[in-house]
Amino acid sequence: MGIFKIEGGIPLKGEITPQGAKNEALQILCAVLLTPEKVIINNIPDIIDINKLITLLGNLGVKIQKTGSGSYTFQADEVNLQYLETEAFKKEGGSLRGSIMIVGPLLARFGRGYIPKPGGDKIGRRRLDTHFEGFINLGAKFRYNREDHFYGVEATDGLTGADMLLDEASVTGTANIVMAAVLAKGRTTIYNAACEPYLQQLCKMLNAMGANITGVGSNLLTIEGVESLGGCEHRILPDMIEIGSWIGLAAMTRSEITIKNVSWENLGVIPNTFRKLGITLEKRGDDIYIPAHVDGYEVKTDIDGSILTIADAPWPGFTPDLLSIVLVVATQARGDVLIHQKMFESRLFFVDKLIDMGAKIMLCDPHRAVVMGHDFKSQLKATTMSSPDIRAGISLLIAALSAKGTSTIQNIEQIDRGYERIDERLRAIGAHIIRA
């Protein structure tokens, strides 16, 4: 198992370019299964979770050619469905949360799809009901082997369009149902659909392949089924979660950093949420410039003077993946912040590590924490810690970069699942970080 050794308390300076979006790539890569024609995808991040999915697609029989840095050609003209019944698939599919999204394309094109219970971050229960209820609405038969934790859906006579109201605005659930519905007979309407930019990107790609999806960007999608889809070329957006991570890093280390090519129009409330924490960030073309916060940053209270509350919500609300970053940044703010993580009941449990470093945090319950900022009057102390999941891992890394002394972070494979060559990119802007 690898570790990071980080010498903290050193201001950074320079430019950093965000990687391609992990959460978009997971959806887009699964969509190549919908056509036998070539699909070209650019700006794919070189991270563990994405590379696992590419390997899984290759084992399914997809022809894969790397054509450049982050650029691949995929052709699913000889898909091997027998692979779905192997022990190797149970192991590979079960190690990756995003593998659930191969089911929709396989069901649409081949009439059946199987998946073991997916893995991923241990941040609380992550239900799959929305996915399978959507497939059942389209006419698929569902079965679940409790002994092997293996899910299956079959539609031997094909899928038929249906009207459905999702029980939750699940991003991966919406993506999976959309990919199944594009080849179904007739019209499908999906109400309470997720409308994140990455879901919009998937719909745009599918339309470029010949699908007929309207309402993209809203929570009501209408899909007219088509006979078949063709190839296309698609470019993945920059990763908004990584962009938020760099904003938090700049503030906590009081560094002057420019984040390049961020696709401002797809950031939603992220910039303003960090501004509420008192962080100055400027729009310079399509870049974000963050000056060195030598005098710290002051939290804005609500209009009536109440404590600032930052909570996650479905898009266009604030993404839950950045609440861990906001929590860490708040530890050195001037003022107090209530963090309300509504979606996952275990995502705030990493705060004990920040408390060990000297942060003032009161964990109210599994979903809420009050952070009492130090205003840099008391620097966090270096320590040894372990990364429990991707987002907590990057938050602890940011804390270590701001702390006094040398910290050690174990289980860094969790960070590598979501962040590409992070140690190299941080060293390029002056960070003292070693991978051992």
C-alpha positions as CSV (number, residue, x, y, z in Angstrom):
1,M,0.0,0.0,0.0
2,G,1.4,3.4,-0.9
3,I,1.7,6.5,1.3
4,F,2.1,10.2,0.8
5,K,4.6,12.1,3.0
6,I,3.7,15.8,3.0
7,E,5.6,18.7,4.4
8,G,2.9,21.3,5.2
9,G,2.7,25.0,5.7
10,I,4.4,25.9,2.4
11,P,2.5,28.4,0.1
12,L,2.1,27.2,-3.5
13,K,2.1,29.1,-6.7
14,G,1.3,28.5,-10.3
15,E,-1.2,27.1,-12.8
16,I,-3.0,23.7,-12.6
17,T,-5.3,22.2,-15.3
18,P,-8.1,20.0,-14.1
19,Q,-8.4,16.4,-15.4
20,G,-11.3,15.1,-17.3
21,A,-14.4,14.5,-15.2
22,K,-14.4,11.1,-13.5
23,N,-18.2,10.9,-13.1
24,E,-18.9,11.8,-16.7
25,A,-16.3,9.4,-18.0
26,L,-17.9,6.5,-16.1
27,Q,-21.2,7.1,-18.0
28,I,-19.7,7.9,-21.4
29,L,-17.5,4.8,-21.4
30,C,-20.5,2.5,-20.7
31,A,-22.4,4.2,-23.6
32,V,-19.9,2.8,-26.2
33,L,-21.7,-0.6,-25.7
34,L,-24.8,0.8,-27.4
35,T,-23.3,0.7,-30.9
36,P,-21.1,-1.6,-33.0
37,E,-19.5,1.5,-34.6
38,K,-16.4,3.3,-33.5
39,V,-16.7,5.8,-30.7
40,I,-13.8,8.3,-30.0
41,I,-13.6,9.8,-26.5
42,N,-11.1,12.5,-25.5
43,N,-10.0,13.9,-22.2
44,I,-10.4,10.6,-20.3
45,P,-8.7,10.9,-16.9
46,D,-5.9,8.4,-16.1
47,I,-7.2,7.3,-12.7
48,I,-7.8,3.9,-11.1
49,D,-11.6,3.8,-11.4
50,I,-11.6,4.7,-15.0
51,N,-8.8,2.3,-15.9
52,K,-10.7,-0.5,-14.2
53,L,-13.8,0.2,-16.3
54,I,-11.7,0.3,-19.5
55,T,-10.2,-3.1,-18.6
56,L,-13.7,-4.4,-17.9
57,L,-14.9,-3.2,-21.3
58,G,-11.9,-4.9,-22.9
59,N,-12.7,-8.2,-21.2
60,L,-16.3,-7.8,-22.5
61,G,-14.8,-7.9,-26.0
62,V,-14.7,-4.1,-26.8
63,K,-11.8,-3.2,-29.1
64,I,-9.9,-0.5,-27.4
65,Q,-7.1,1.7,-28.9
66,K,-5.3,4.5,-27.1
67,T,-4.6,7.2,-29.6
68,G,-3.1,9.8,-27.4
69,S,-3.0,11.2,-23.9
70,G,-6.5,10.8,-22.6
71,S,-7.9,9.8,-26.1
72,Y,-9.2,6.4,-26.9
73,T,-11.2,4.7,-29.7
74,F,-13.7,2.0,-28.7
75,Q,-15.6,-0.4,-30.9
76,A,-18.1,-2.8,-29.4
77,D,-18.8,-4.9,-32.5
78,E,-18.0,-8.3,-30.9
79,V,-19.3,-8.1,-27.4
80,N,-18.7,-11.4,-25.4
81,L,-21.8,-11.8,-23.2
82,Q,-20.5,-15.0,-21.8
83,Y,-17.9,-13.0,-19.8
84,L,-20.8,-11.7,-17.7
85,E,-21.2,-15.2,-16.3
86,T,-17.6,-15.7,-15.2
87,E,-16.0,-15.5,-11.8
88,A,-13.6,-12.9,-13.2
89,F,-16.5,-10.6,-14.0
90,K,-17.9,-11.0,-10.6
91,K,-14.6,-9.9,-9.1
92,E,-14.0,-7.0,-11.5
93,G,-17.6,-5.7,-11.6
94,G,-17.9,-5.9,-7.9
95,S,-14.8,-3.7,-7.3
96,L,-16.1,-0.6,-9.1
97,R,-19.3,1.4,-8.4
98,G,-19.5,2.7,-12.0
99,S,-19.8,-0.8,-13.4
100,I,-23.6,-0.7,-12.7
101,M,-23.9,1.5,-15.8
102,I,-23.1,-1.2,-18.2
103,V,-26.4,-2.9,-17.4
104,G,-28.6,-0.3,-19.3
105,P,-26.6,-0.4,-22.6
106,L,-26.4,-4.2,-22.5
107,L,-30.1,-4.6,-21.8
108,A,-31.0,-2.2,-24.6
109,R,-28.8,-3.7,-27.2
110,F,-28.6,-7.4,-26.3
111,G,-31.7,-8.0,-24.2
112,R,-29.9,-8.8,-21.0
113,G,-27.5,-7.4,-18.5
114,Y,-25.9,-8.6,-15.3
115,I,-23.8,-7.1,-12.5
116,P,-22.5,-8.1,-9.1
117,K,-23.2,-5.8,-6.2
118,P,-20.9,-2.8,-7.1
119,G,-18.1,-1.6,-4.8
120,G,-16.9,2.0,-4.4
121,D,-16.6,4.3,-1.5
122,K,-17.7,3.2,2.0
123,I,-19.7,6.4,2.7
124,G,-23.1,4.8,3.5
125,R,-25.8,2.9,1.8
126,R,-26.0,3.6,-1.9
127,R,-29.2,2.0,-3.2
128,L,-29.7,0.6,-6.7
129,D,-33.5,0.5,-6.6
130,T,-33.9,3.5,-9.0
131,H,-31.9,1.7,-11.7
132,F,-33.8,-1.5,-11.6
133,E,-37.2,0.0,-11.1
134,G,-36.6,2.0,-14.3
135,F,-35.6,-1.2,-16.2
136,I,-38.7,-2.9,-15.0
137,N,-40.9,0.0,-16.1
138,L,-39.4,-0.5,-19.6
139,G,-40.5,-4.1,-19.6
140,A,-37.4,-6.0,-18.2
141,K,-37.7,-8.9,-15.8
142,F,-35.5,-8.5,-12.7
143,R,-33.9,-11.2,-10.6
144,Y,-31.5,-11.1,-7.7
145,N,-29.3,-13.9,-6.3
146,R,-28.9,-13.1,-2.6
147,E,-26.3,-15.7,-2.1
148,D,-23.9,-14.2,-4.7
149,H,-25.2,-10.7,-4.5
150,F,-25.8,-10.8,-8.3
151,Y,-28.3,-8.7,-10.2
152,G,-29.8,-9.5,-13.5
153,V,-32.4,-8.0,-16.0
154,E,-33.7,-9.6,-19.2
155,A,-36.0,-8.4,-21.9
156,T,-36.1,-11.2,-24.6
157,D,-38.8,-9.3,-26.6
158,G,-37.1,-6.0,-26.3
159,L,-37.9,-2.9,-24.2
160,T,-40.9,-0.6,-24.6
161,G,-41.1,3.1,-23.7
162,A,-42.9,4.1,-20.6
163,D,-43.7,7.1,-18.4
164,M,-41.9,7.1,-15.1
165,L,-41.4,9.2,-12.0
166,L,-38.0,8.4,-10.4
167,D,-38.1,8.0,-6.6
168,E,-34.9,10.0,-6.4
169,A,-32.9,12.1,-8.8
170,S,-30.1,9.6,-9.0
171,V,-27.4,10.6,-11.5
172,T,-26.2,7.0,-12.3
173,G,-29.8,5.8,-12.2
174,T,-30.9,8.4,-14.7
175,A,-27.9,7.7,-16.9
176,N,-28.6,3.9,-16.9
177,I,-32.3,4.3,-17.6
178,V,-31.6,6.8,-20.4
179,M,-29.1,4.4,-22.1
180,A,-31.7,1.6,-21.9
181,A,-34.5,3.8,-23.2
182,V,-32.8,5.1,-26.3
183,L,-33.2,1.8,-28.1
184,A,-36.7,1.0,-26.6
185,K,-39.8,0.9,-28.8
186,G,-41.8,4.1,-28.5
187,R,-41.6,7.1,-26.2
188,T,-40.1,7.2,-22.7
189,T,-40.5,10.1,-20.3
190,I,-38.4,10.4,-17.1
191,Y,-39.6,12.9,-14.5
192,N,-37.4,13.8,-11.5
193,A,-34.4,13.0,-13.7
194,A,-31.0,14.1,-12.6
195,C,-29.8,17.1,-14.7
196,E,-26.1,17.4,-13.7
197,P,-23.8,18.6,-16.5
198,Y,-22.3,15.1,-16.8
199,L,-25.8,13.7,-17.5
200,Q,-26.3,16.5,-20.0
201,Q,-23.1,15.5,-21.7
202,L,-24.2,11.9,-21.9
203,C,-27.5,12.9,-23.5
204,K,-25.6,15.2,-26.0
205,M,-23.3,12.3,-26.9
206,L,-26.2,9.9,-27.4
207,N,-28.0,12.4,-29.6
208,A,-24.8,12.7,-31.7
209,M,-25.0,8.9,-32.1
210,G,-28.5,9.2,-33.4
211,A,-30.7,9.1,-30.3
212,N,-33.7,11.4,-29.9
213,I,-33.6,12.9,-26.4
214,T,-35.2,16.2,-25.5
215,G,-35.5,18.2,-22.3
216,V,-31.7,17.9,-21.7
217,G,-30.7,20.0,-18.7
218,S,-34.2,19.8,-17.1
219,N,-35.6,17.2,-14.7
220,L,-38.1,16.0,-17.4
221,L,-36.5,14.0,-20.2
222,T,-38.4,12.7,-23.2
223,I,-36.8,9.9,-25.3
224,E,-38.1,8.7,-28.6
225,G,-36.7,5.2,-29.2
226,V,-34.6,4.5,-32.3
227,E,-33.6,1.3,-34.1
228,S,-29.9,1.7,-33.7
229,L,-27.1,4.1,-32.8
230,G,-23.9,5.0,-34.7
231,G,-20.4,6.2,-33.8
232,C,-19.4,9.7,-32.7
233,E,-16.5,11.7,-31.2
234,H,-16.9,13.2,-27.7
235,R,-14.8,15.3,-25.3
236,I,-15.3,15.0,-21.6
237,L,-15.7,18.1,-19.4
238,P,-13.1,19.2,-16.9
239,D,-13.8,17.7,-13.4
240,M,-15.8,20.1,-11.3
241,I,-15.0,18.2,-8.1
242,E,-11.3,18.6,-8.8
243,I,-11.8,22.3,-9.6
244,G,-13.4,22.7,-6.2
245,S,-10.6,20.8,-4.6
246,W,-8.0,23.2,-6.1
247,I,-10.0,26.2,-4.8
248,G,-10.0,24.7,-1.3
249,L,-6.3,24.0,-1.6
250,A,-5.5,27.5,-2.6
251,A,-7.4,29.0,0.3
252,M,-6.1,26.6,3.0
253,T,-2.5,27.0,2.0
254,R,-2.9,30.8,1.3
255,S,-1.5,30.3,-2.2
256,E,-1.8,32.1,-5.5
257,I,-3.2,29.6,-8.0
258,T,-4.8,29.8,-11.4
259,I,-7.0,26.9,-12.4
260,K,-7.0,26.6,-16.2
261,N,-9.9,25.9,-18.6
262,V,-12.6,25.2,-16.0
263,S,-15.7,25.4,-18.2
264,W,-17.3,28.1,-16.1
265,E,-20.8,27.6,-17.5
266,N,-20.8,24.1,-16.0
267,L,-19.7,25.0,-12.5
268,G,-23.2,26.0,-11.2
269,V,-23.2,27.3,-7.6
270,I,-19.6,26.0,-6.8
271,P,-17.8,29.3,-7.2
272,N,-20.4,31.2,-5.1
273,T,-20.4,28.6,-2.4
274,F,-16.7,29.1,-1.9
275,R,-17.3,32.9,-2.0
276,K,-19.7,32.5,0.9
277,L,-16.7,31.1,2.9
278,G,-14.9,34.4,2.2
279,I,-12.7,33.1,-0.6
280,T,-11.8,35.5,-3.4
281,L,-11.9,33.9,-6.8
282,E,-11.9,35.7,-10.2
283,K,-13.1,34.7,-13.6
284,R,-10.3,35.3,-16.1
285,G,-11.6,34.1,-19.5
286,D,-12.3,30.4,-18.8
287,D,-9.8,30.3,-15.9
288,I,-10.3,30.8,-12.2
289,Y,-7.7,33.0,-10.4
290,I,-7.4,32.7,-6.6
291,P,-5.0,35.2,-4.9
292,A,-3.0,34.4,-1.8
293,H,-5.3,34.9,1.1
294,V,-2.6,36.3,3.4
295,D,-5.3,37.9,5.6
296,G,-7.4,34.8,5.7
297,Y,-11.1,34.6,4.7
298,E,-14.2,35.5,6.6
299,V,-17.4,33.5,6.5
300,K,-20.6,35.3,5.4
301,T,-23.5,34.8,7.7
302,D,-27.1,34.5,6.5
303,I,-29.1,37.8,6.0
304,D,-30.6,37.5,9.5
305,G,-27.2,36.8,11.1
306,S,-27.7,33.1,11.4
307,I,-24.8,30.7,11.0
308,L,-23.9,29.9,7.4
309,T,-25.2,26.4,6.4
310,I,-23.8,24.6,3.4
311,A,-25.8,21.6,2.4
312,D,-25.7,19.2,-0.6
313,A,-28.7,19.0,-3.0
314,P,-29.4,17.6,-6.5
315,W,-28.1,19.8,-9.4
316,P,-28.2,22.7,-9.6
317,G,-27.7,22.5,-5.9
318,F,-24.3,22.0,-4.3
319,T,-22.7,18.7,-5.1
320,P,-22.2,16.3,-2.1
321,D,-18.7,15.4,-3.4
322,L,-17.4,18.8,-2.4
323,L,-18.8,19.0,1.1
324,S,-15.7,17.3,2.5
325,I,-13.5,20.0,0.9
326,V,-15.7,22.8,2.2
327,L,-15.5,21.3,5.7
328,V,-11.7,21.3,5.7
329,V,-11.6,24.9,4.3
330,A,-13.9,26.0,7.0
331,T,-11.5,24.9,9.7
332,Q,-9.3,28.0,9.0
333,A,-12.1,30.4,8.2
334,R,-13.0,33.4,10.3
335,G,-16.4,32.4,11.6
336,D,-18.5,29.2,12.0
337,V,-20.1,27.0,9.4
338,L,-22.7,24.2,9.7
339,I,-22.1,21.4,7.2
340,H,-25.2,19.3,6.4
341,Q,-24.4,16.2,4.4
342,K,-27.9,14.9,3.5
343,M,-27.1,12.1,1.1
344,F,-24.6,9.7,2.8
345,E,-24.6,8.8,6.5
346,S,-20.9,8.0,6.8
347,R,-19.2,10.7,4.8
348,L,-18.5,13.0,7.7
349,F,-16.8,10.4,9.9
350,F,-13.4,11.4,8.7
351,V,-13.6,14.6,10.9
352,D,-12.0,12.8,13.8
353,K,-8.7,12.9,11.9
354,L,-9.1,16.7,11.5
355,I,-9.9,17.0,15.2
356,D,-6.6,15.1,15.9
357,M,-4.9,17.8,13.8
358,G,-6.4,20.5,16.0
359,A,-9.5,21.5,14.1
360,K,-12.5,22.6,16.1
361,I,-15.4,20.5,14.8
362,M,-18.5,19.4,16.6
363,L,-20.1,16.3,14.9
364,C,-23.8,16.8,15.7
365,D,-25.0,13.5,14.1
366,P,-24.0,11.4,11.1
367,H,-25.2,14.1,8.7
368,R,-24.2,17.4,10.4
369,A,-21.1,19.0,11.7
370,V,-20.4,22.5,13.0
371,V,-16.9,23.9,12.1
372,M,-15.5,26.7,14.3
373,G,-12.8,28.3,12.2
374,H,-9.3,29.1,13.5
375,D,-8.7,32.1,11.3
376,F,-5.1,30.7,10.9
377,K,-4.4,31.8,14.5
378,S,-3.8,28.1,15.3
379,Q,-2.2,26.1,12.5
380,L,-3.3,22.4,12.1
381,K,-0.7,19.9,13.3
382,A,0.9,17.2,11.2
383,T,-0.2,13.7,11.9
384,T,-0.4,10.2,10.4
385,M,-3.8,9.3,8.9
386,S,-5.5,6.9,6.5
387,S,-7.7,7.9,3.5
388,P,-11.2,6.3,4.0
389,D,-12.6,7.3,0.5
390,I,-11.8,9.5,-2.5
391,R,-13.2,12.8,-1.3
392,A,-12.2,12.5,2.4
393,G,-8.7,11.5,1.1
394,I,-8.2,14.7,-0.9
395,S,-9.6,16.7,2.0
396,L,-7.0,15.2,4.4
397,L,-4.3,15.9,1.8
398,I,-5.3,19.6,1.7
399,A,-5.3,19.6,5.5
400,A,-1.8,18.1,5.5
401,L,-0.5,20.7,3.0
402,S,-1.6,23.5,5.3
403,A,-0.5,21.8,8.5
404,K,2.7,22.5,10.5
405,G,5.2,19.6,10.1
406,T,5.3,16.4,8.0
407,S,2.2,14.3,7.7
408,T,1.8,10.8,6.4
409,I,-1.4,9.7,4.5
410,Q,-1.9,5.9,4.2
411,N,-4.2,4.1,1.8
412,I,-3.6,6.6,-1.0
413,E,-5.0,4.2,-3.5
414,Q,-8.3,5.8,-2.5
415,I,-7.1,9.2,-3.7
416,D,-5.6,7.7,-6.9
417,R,-9.1,6.3,-7.7
418,G,-10.3,9.9,-8.4
419,Y,-7.2,12.1,-8.9
420,E,-4.7,11.8,-11.7
421,R,-1.0,11.9,-10.8
422,I,-1.9,14.3,-8.0
423,D,1.6,14.2,-6.4
424,E,3.3,15.2,-9.6
425,R,0.8,18.0,-10.3
426,L,1.1,19.4,-6.8
427,R,4.9,19.3,-6.9
428,A,4.7,21.3,-10.1
429,I,3.2,24.2,-8.1
430,G,5.6,23.9,-5.2
431,A,4.2,21.3,-2.9
432,H,6.5,19.1,-0.8
433,I,4.9,15.8,-1.3
434,I,6.5,12.3,-1.8
435,R,4.9,9.1,-2.8
436,A,6.5,6.1,-1.0
